[in-house]
Amino acid sequence: MNIGPLTLLVLQPTGFCNIDCSYCYLSDRNSKKVMSEEVLAWALRRTFESGLLSEEINILWHAGEPLVVGKDFYRAATRQIDQLNSSGTRVVQSIQTNGTLIDADWCELFKSCALRIGISLDGPEGIHDAHRKTRSGQGTFKRTMRGVKALNTAGVDFTTLAVLTRESLLRVDEVLDFFEREGIRNVAFNLEEIEGNGPRWSFADKVEAEALFRDFVREALARHHSGRLAIREISDIEKRLGSSPHTRINSSMPLHFVTVDVDGGFSTYCPELHGTGYSDGTKHIFGNVRVNDFIDILGNPHFLGLYDEIMDGVRACARECDRFQICGSNQVGNKFFENGKFASTETLNCRTRIKAVADALELEKLHGALAVIA
């Protein structure tokens, strides 16, 4: 079994979120429980003493809305990281936030703790507010944009994550124009996924979703290559097409990614799977940092059974898919949520984020070659 290196530690300081997005998959976003200093210390100790680290580890604060736990939490967390990182591993801390709580004081904290910021922002007001609402049903766009303004004023760099729903894919130019107009250059676009406990999907079916996404890619590609936007999905596939499979991190292998929840429960593979319940009554949690090292999952029968299923799916992808070399069957969570089992192959996620983007890039390259010949 190939394991590690551990490159991403996802820490869930709380499941609670101060807003109520229509596509949210988290089941415990009403719980205001906060990760204790004890649990955090155990999570960090297990990480730095795991023997799984290479030169760098990305610690991502995620789950509900990470900022609701307050500034003192991150000051204390950063001190713990510095104290426990005896190996001198390079640590990159990141927060994915809805941005509604950001003000000048938060910006000073981001600077002092060297926190990288990702803002969840779906586009212009009408599109953003269609799905990202307060708990009383009001739009959150203006509050998020106040946070963006605070970041810009303080000189804090950030990236943006936009969820592509049916509404936004029917108004692609409006969405892309918005990010250009606001000077928000670095954007990641996630197609609204079928996962976890998420409510009704906005698309009519997978055929519609894929067709609309392919239209989006064609327009996004033009803006990306003109330098008007830097789009993660395109940059990612460009790198994969130009690199060796042996140089890529494959998230279908265990302990590349580890998620630790507010109670110390931990799992591996994508964080969306964490806590998912299975038909046999088990959950996608393989230990607790208070009593287990991450490597203990190798003796966990529940994990080993899932691992065998996942590897059956990886081998099937290797046999059947002409894009396996740039994907490596990374879409573990999507396989389960879309197909109902890990031992499966193609998903809508891979047909869009992998295949549609790779097809568009190769077609553009072919057109360029033909133009040179002509």
C-alpha positions in Angstrom: 0.0 0.0 0.0 1.4 3.4 -1.0 0.7 6.0 1.7 1.6 9.6 2.1 3.2 12.0 1.9 0.7 13.9 4.0 0.4 17.2 2.1 -3.0 18.5 3.3 -4.4 18.5 6.8 -8.0 19.7 6.9 -9.0 21.0 10.3 -12.7 21.6 11.1 -12.7 24.1 14.0 -16.5 24.1 14.1 -19.3 22.6 12.0 -21.4 25.8 12.5 -22.0 28.3 9.7 -23.4 31.7 10.1 -25.2 31.5 6.7 -27.3 28.8 5.0 -26.2 28.0 1.4 -28.7 25.9 -0.5 -26.1 23.5 -1.8 -24.3 22.9 1.5 -23.7 19.2 2.3 -22.7 19.6 5.9 -25.2 17.9 8.3 -23.9 19.6 11.5 -23.8 23.2 10.5 -26.2 24.1 13.3 -23.7 22.8 16.0 -21.8 25.6 17.7 -19.2 23.2 19.2 -15.6 24.5 18.8 -12.5 22.4 18.6 -10.7 22.4 22.0 -7.0 23.3 22.5 -6.5 19.7 23.5 -7.9 18.2 20.3 -6.0 20.7 18.2 -2.8 19.9 20.0 -3.3 16.2 19.5 -4.1 16.7 15.8 -0.9 18.8 15.3 1.2 16.4 17.3 -0.1 13.4 15.3 0.8 15.4 12.1 4.3 16.5 13.0 5.2 13.1 14.5 3.6 11.0 11.8 6.7 10.4 9.7 4.5 11.2 6.7 5.5 14.8 6.0 7.8 16.0 3.2 9.0 19.5 3.0 5.6 21.3 3.2 2.2 20.8 4.8 -0.9 22.8 4.0 -3.2 23.2 7.0 -6.6 24.2 5.7 -9.2 25.5 8.2 -12.5 24.4 6.7 -16.0 22.9 7.4 -18.7 25.4 8.6 -17.6 29.0 8.7 -14.1 29.0 10.2 -14.2 32.7 11.3 -17.0 32.2 13.7 -14.6 30.7 16.3 -12.9 34.1 16.7 -9.5 35.6 16.3 -8.0 34.3 19.5 -8.5 30.7 18.3 -6.2 31.3 15.3 -3.6 33.2 17.4 -3.5 30.2 19.8 -3.5 27.7 16.9 -0.6 29.5 15.2 1.4 29.4 18.5 0.7 25.7 18.8 1.8 25.0 15.3 5.1 26.9 15.9 5.7 25.0 19.1 4.9 21.5 17.8 6.6 21.8 14.4 10.0 20.5 15.7 11.0 19.1 12.3 11.0 22.6 10.7 8.5 21.5 8.1 7.2 24.5 6.0 3.6 25.1 7.1 1.1 27.0 4.9 -2.1 27.9 6.8 -5.2 28.6 4.7 -8.8 29.5 5.5 -11.8 29.0 3.2 -14.4 31.6 4.3 -17.7 33.1 3.1 -16.1 36.5 3.9 -19.1 38.0 5.7 -17.2 38.5 9.0 -14.0 39.9 7.6 -13.1 43.4 8.7 -9.9 45.4 9.3 -9.1 43.5 12.6 -9.4 40.1 10.8 -7.1 41.4 8.1 -4.5 42.2 10.7 -4.8 38.7 12.1 -4.4 37.2 8.6 -1.2 39.1 8.2 0.2 38.3 11.6 -0.5 34.6 11.3 0.5 34.4 7.6 -2.9 33.0 6.8 -3.9 32.5 3.1 -7.5 33.4 2.4 -10.0 31.8 0.1 -13.3 33.7 -0.4 -16.5 31.8 -1.4 -18.1 34.2 -3.9 -20.4 32.9 -6.7 -20.4 35.9 -9.0 -22.6 39.0 -9.3 -25.3 39.8 -6.7 -28.3 38.0 -8.3 -26.4 34.8 -8.9 -24.5 34.8 -5.6 -27.7 35.5 -3.6 -29.7 32.9 -5.3 -28.0 30.2 -3.3 -25.8 31.9 -0.6 -28.3 33.3 1.9 -28.4 34.2 5.6 -30.3 32.0 8.0 -33.3 34.4 7.6 -33.2 34.0 3.8 -31.5 37.2 2.9 -28.7 37.5 0.3 -25.1 37.6 1.6 -23.5 39.3 -1.4 -23.1 42.8 0.1 -21.6 41.4 3.3 -19.2 39.2 1.4 -18.2 42.2 -0.8 -17.5 44.2 2.3 -15.1 41.5 3.3 -13.5 41.6 -0.1 -13.1 45.4 0.2 -11.5 45.0 3.6 -9.0 42.6 2.2 -8.2 44.9 -0.7 -7.8 47.9 1.6 -5.4 46.0 3.9 -3.4 44.6 1.0 -4.3 41.0 1.8 -4.1 38.7 -1.2 -6.9 36.1 -1.6 -8.3 33.6 -4.0 -11.9 33.0 -4.9 -14.0 29.9 -5.1 -17.2 30.1 -7.1 -19.8 27.3 -7.3 -21.3 26.9 -10.8 -25.0 26.3 -10.5 -27.5 26.1 -13.4 -28.2 29.8 -13.0 -24.6 30.8 -13.3 -23.8 28.5 -16.3 -26.8 30.1 -18.1 -25.2 33.5 -17.5 -21.5 32.7 -18.1 -20.5 36.0 -19.6 -22.1 37.9 -16.7 -20.2 35.7 -14.1 -16.8 36.1 -15.8 -17.3 39.8 -16.5 -18.1 40.3 -12.8 -14.7 38.9 -11.6 -12.8 40.8 -14.2 -14.6 44.1 -13.3 -14.0 43.6 -9.6 -10.3 42.9 -10.3 -10.6 39.4 -8.8 -8.2 37.5 -11.0 -7.6 34.2 -9.3 -10.8 32.2 -9.4 -11.6 28.5 -8.9 -14.9 27.3 -10.4 -16.5 24.2 -8.8 -19.4 22.7 -10.6 -22.2 22.2 -8.1 -21.7 18.6 -7.0 -24.0 15.7 -6.0 -22.6 14.9 -2.6 -23.2 14.3 1.1 -26.4 15.7 2.6 -26.9 18.4 0.0 -30.4 19.3 -1.0 -32.0 19.4 -4.4 -29.5 19.7 -7.3 -30.1 22.8 -9.5 -29.6 21.0 -12.8 -32.2 19.0 -14.7 -29.8 16.1 -15.2 -26.1 15.2 -15.7 -26.4 15.7 -19.5 -27.5 19.3 -19.1 -24.8 20.0 -16.5 -22.0 18.6 -18.7 -23.2 20.5 -21.8 -23.4 23.8 -19.9 -20.0 23.2 -18.3 -18.3 22.6 -21.7 -19.8 25.9 -23.0 -18.4 27.5 -19.9 -14.9 26.1 -20.5 -14.7 27.5 -24.0 -15.4 31.0 -22.8 -13.2 30.7 -19.7 -10.3 29.4 -21.7 -10.2 32.5 -23.8 -10.1 34.7 -20.8 -7.5 32.5 -19.0 -5.1 32.5 -21.9 -5.5 36.3 -22.5 -4.4 36.9 -18.9 -7.7 38.4 -17.9 -8.4 35.7 -15.4 -6.3 32.9 -13.8 -8.7 30.0 -13.6 -7.6 27.1 -11.3 -9.3 24.3 -13.3 -7.5 25.3 -16.4 -4.1 25.8 -14.8 -4.4 22.5 -13.0 -5.1 20.5 -16.2 -2.4 22.4 -18.1 0.1 21.3 -15.4 -1.1 17.7 -15.5 -0.9 17.5 -19.3 2.7 18.7 -19.1 4.0 16.6 -16.2 4.8 13.0 -15.4 2.2 11.0 -13.5 4.9 10.2 -10.9 5.2 13.8 -9.9 1.5 14.3 -9.0 -0.2 13.8 -5.7 -2.9 11.2 -6.1 -5.8 11.7 -3.6 -7.0 8.1 -4.2 -4.0 7.0 -2.2 -4.4 7.0 1.6 -2.9 9.7 3.9 -2.1 12.2 1.3 -5.1 14.1 2.7 -6.3 13.9 6.3 -9.4 15.5 7.8 -9.8 16.1 11.6 -13.2 17.1 13.0 -14.1 19.2 16.0 -14.1 16.1 18.2 -10.8 14.7 17.0 -12.2 12.1 14.7 -10.1 11.7 11.6 -10.3 10.3 8.1 -8.4 10.2 4.9 -9.3 11.0 1.2 -11.4 14.0 0.4 -12.9 16.0 3.3 -16.4 15.9 1.8 -16.5 12.2 2.8 -15.7 12.8 6.4 -18.5 11.6 8.6 -20.5 10.0 5.8 -22.6 7.1 6.9 -22.5 3.8 5.2 -25.1 1.1 4.9 -23.4 -1.1 7.4 -23.8 1.5 10.1 -20.2 2.7 10.0 -19.0 6.2 9.2 -16.1 7.6 7.2 -14.0 8.1 10.3 -11.1 5.8 11.0 -9.8 6.9 14.4 -9.5 9.8 16.9 -6.3 11.9 17.4 -6.7 11.5 21.2 -5.9 7.8 21.0 -4.7 7.0 17.4 -1.8 7.9 15.1 -2.8 8.4 11.5 -0.9 5.3 10.5 -3.2 3.2 12.8 -5.8 3.2 10.0 -3.7 0.4 8.4 -4.9 -1.9 11.1 -8.5 -0.7 10.9 -10.8 -3.3 9.2 -13.3 -0.7 8.2 -10.7 1.4 6.4 -9.1 -1.7 4.8 -12.4 -2.7 3.4 -13.0 0.7 1.9 -9.4 0.8 0.6 -10.0 -2.4 -1.3 -13.2 -1.0 -2.9 -11.4 2.3 -3.8 -8.5 0.4 -5.4 -10.9 -1.7 -7.4 -12.3 1.5 -8.8 -8.8 2.9 -9.5 -7.8 -0.2 -11.5 -11.1 -0.1 -13.5 -10.4 3.6 -14.4 -6.8 2.6 -15.4 -8.3 0.0 -17.8 -11.1 2.0 -19.2 -10.3 5.7 -19.2 -8.1 7.4 -21.8 -7.6 10.3 -19.3 -6.3 8.1 -16.4 -2.8 9.5 -16.8 -3.8 13.0 -16.0 -6.4 12.1 -13.4 -5.3 8.9 -11.6 -8.9 8.2 -10.5 -8.7 11.0 -7.9 -12.4 11.5 -7.6 -13.0 9.2 -4.7 -15.8 11.1 -3.0 -17.6 11.8 -6.3 -17.6 8.1 -7.2 -19.4 7.3 -3.9 -21.9 10.2 -4.0 -22.7 9.9 -7.7 -22.4 6.2 -8.3 -23.2 4.9 -4.9 -20.0 2.9 -4.6 -16.2 3.4 -4.6 -15.6 0.5 -7.0 -16.9 2.4 -10.0 -15.4 4.6 -12.7 -16.7 7.7 -14.5 -18.4 10.6 -12.8 -19.9 13.9 -13.9 -17.1 15.5 -11.9 -14.4 13.8 -14.0 -16.2 14.4 -17.3 -16.3 18.1 -16.5 -13.3 19.2 -14.4 -10.9 16.7 -16.1 -12.1 15.6 -19.5 -13.9 18.8 -20.7 -11.0 21.0 -19.7 -8.4 18.6 -21.2 -10.4 18.3 -24.4 -10.7 22.1 -24.8 -7.0 22.6 -24.1 -5.9 19.9 -26.7 -8.4 21.3 -29.3 -6.9 24.8 -28.8 -3.4 23.4 -29.2 -4.4 21.6 -32.4 -6.0 24.8 -33.8 -2.8 26.6 -33.0 -0.6 24.0 -34.8 -2.9 24.1 -37.8 -2.7 27.9 -37.9 1.1 27.7 -37.9 1.1 25.2 -40.8 -1.4 27.3 -42.8 
